[in-house]
Amino acid sequence: MNVLIAGANGKIARRLARVLRESGHEVRGIIRSPEQADSMRELGAEPVILDLEQEVDWSVADGSDAIVFAAGAGPGSDPERKQTMDLGGAVKLVDSAEAQGVGRFVMVSAMGAADPESGPEKMQPYLRAKAAADERLAASSLDWTIVRPGSLTDEAPTGLVDVGVPSLGRRGEITRDDVAAVLAACLELDATVGKTFEVLGGETEIRKALGEL
């Protein structure tokens, strides 16, 4: 499978690229800066230099079997950038995927996106952007999955998760390595197509948990 990752220099995306390459998939990574290209190649991913906040050539998705959107404006960004990247960038890539006939699209969303106004005030612009991006993807013609992880940590992976469709009804944490493993598994498991789910570190092996969605 040829997988295009948006936000490929991010912490989750870099882990995902490594997992996918180890599983034999081809990976292309969308990055903003040419200075990050060598780092992508070291992961075994072909760099694609592109600013998703600007005009995007729809051909960027050409040749991809699947897209994973893991890009984001970042926690220190202002509300406007949440709109241009977390929402605008995602919508552009969904449009590109539809235009190029890409079959599969996995969105890295966020726990709390189902009800942005219930989140902390400073998080609401981010959650609203994520919610709108999720809505656009769910209305698309693509085989989509929306993954909403809890608070992210850099702890060692456990390989164990709890998932809830569409919600778990509680907050918690999950390691970035486990999120990457979840994303990789989503690309291979038909049970995740058309599903929106929250995921935390938990008690069930990842592929088993996702296979039962």
N, C-alpha and C positions, 0 to 999 in steps of 0.2 A: 504494500500500500504506500502511495506517495502522500505524505501528510504535510500540510502547510500550517505552521504555527505563527500566530500573530503575537507580538510582544515577546519574541523568542529569547531576549536577553534577560527576562525576568526570572525570579528564583524558581517558580513552579515550572515555567516553560523550559528552562535549561535542564531541569531534572527530567521533564517529559521527553525532551529530545534524546537524552541519553538512554532512557528506557526504550523508546521506539527503535533507536538504532540497534540496541542489543537484541531486540526482537526481530531484526531483519527488515524493518521498514525504511523507506527512503524519507528523509526529512528536509524540508526547506524552512528557513526561519526568517520572518519579517523583522527587520531591525531598523531603527531610525538612523543610526550613525555608521558610516563606513569603518570607523575605528573599531567597531565590534565584530567586523567580518572574520578576522582571524580566530577570534574566540568561538564563533559559530563553527568554523571549519574544524577546530579542535574537538568539538562535540560530534563531528561527523555530519553536520547539517550544512546545506548549501545556503549561504546568506542571500537575502533579498532586501535590498536597501529601499525603504519606502516609509514615508511619513503619512500615517493613516489620518492625520488631522488636516491634510491637504487634499487636493484633487487626486483621486486614485484611478489608475488605469484598470478597468475591469478585467483585463487579461492577466492580472496578477494571480488569479486562481486557476488559470489554464494549466491543465496537466495534473491537477491535484485530485486525489480520490477523496480526501477528507481535509477539513479545516478545523483547527482548534483555536478559539479566540481567547488568549490569555493576556491580552494587553490591558493597560490601565494607566490613568494619569498619575496615580500614586497618592499616598496619604497626605502629602504636603501641598497638593495642588489646589487651586481655587475652584469654585463651583462651575465656572465657565469651561474649564478644561475637562471637568467630569462630563460635560455635555459634548464637547468636541471629540474626546477620546473614548470614554467608557460607553457612550451612546453613539456618537457620530461615527467613530471608527468601526464599531461593531456593525452598524447598519450598512456602511459601505462594503464591508467584507461579505455580509449576507447577500447584498445585491450582486456583488461580483460572483459569488458562488452560484447564485441562480442563473446569472447570465452565461456562465461557463459550464453549466451542467454538472457541477460538483454534487455528489450525492449526499455526503455526510458532513455535519457541522456540529461540533461540541463547543458549548459556551461555558466559560468559567465565570459564574455569576457570584453571588454572595448571599450568605444566610441573612435574612431580613429583607431581601428584595421583594418578597411577597407582600409586605406591608411597610413601605418605607417610612411612613409617618410615625410608626411605633418605635423606630430606632432613635438613638441619641441625636440631638439636633444637628451636631456637626457632621454626622454621618448621612443625614437625609438627602443632600444633593447627590452623593454617590449612590445611595440605594435607589433613588428615583431614576437616575441614569441607567443603572443596571436593570431595573424593572422594565423600563421602556425598551431597552435592547433585547431583553428576554421576550417581551411581547412581540417585537418585530420578527424574531427568529421563529417563535412558535406559530406565527401566521404565514410563514414561508412555505415553499414547496419542498424544502429540504428534509432529509432524514435527520432530525435534530435531537440533541440532548442538552439539557440545561443543568449544570452542576453547581450547587450552592454550598460551598464549604463553610465551616465555622471559622473561628479565630485560628490563624495559621502560626505554626511553631517550626523551629528548626531542629527539633528533637529527632532522634533516630526513628526510622519507620517501624511500625508495628505490623503492617499488613492486615490489620483488623479495623473494621468500621461499623458504624450504625448508620442506616439510611432511612429516610422518610419521604414518602411521596404524597403531597409536595412538601410536607413539613415534618420535622421531628417533634416540634412543640417544646423544644428546649435549646439552650445555648451550650457551647462547649468548644473544644479545640480539636484540631487535626494537624498532623505534621505535613509539611509541604511535600515530602517524599511520598506519603500516602495519597495525597491529592493527585500527584503525577501518576501514580499507579492506577488510581481510579479513572483518570482521563484516558490512559492507554487502554484500559479494559473496556471502557465505553466504546471505543472505536472497533472493538472486536465482538461485542455482545449485542445481538439484535434486541435483547430484552430492554435495553436502555433507550431505544429509539422512541421518540415522541414522549419522553418522560422528563419531568422537572423534579429534582430531588435535592434534599439537604443531606449533608454527610459530615459526620464527626468521627473521631477515633472511637472505637467500640469493641465489639466482641465477635464479629463475624468476618471470615476471610473475604477479601475484597470481591473476587470473582463470584463467589457464592452469593454474597449480599446483592450484587448487581444483577445476577442471573435470575433472582427471585422478584425483581421489580414488577 
